[in-house]
């Protein structure tokens, strides 16, 4: 919610923010906000097992909504995977 309030404040928007998520075929996009009417998805993977499904859901969202940017972050113990990556 803190991130959502920050996004709303940066856009000088008055309505109370909501935390939206989107469920794709293979996983869930954890958070979606809008910048000037363009949806911006953020995918999160807390465990290595969720890495591929979260990235697949993010890619699917970006294709369905034709959005130019999305973000993906992974917190895990597998050192072979990058810790942060733009989609």
Secondary structure, DSSP 8 states (H G I E B T S, - for coil): -HHHHHHHHHTT--S----EEEE-SS-EEEEEEEETTEEEEEEEESSGGGHHHHHHHHHHHHHHTT-S-EEEEE--S-TTS-SEEE-
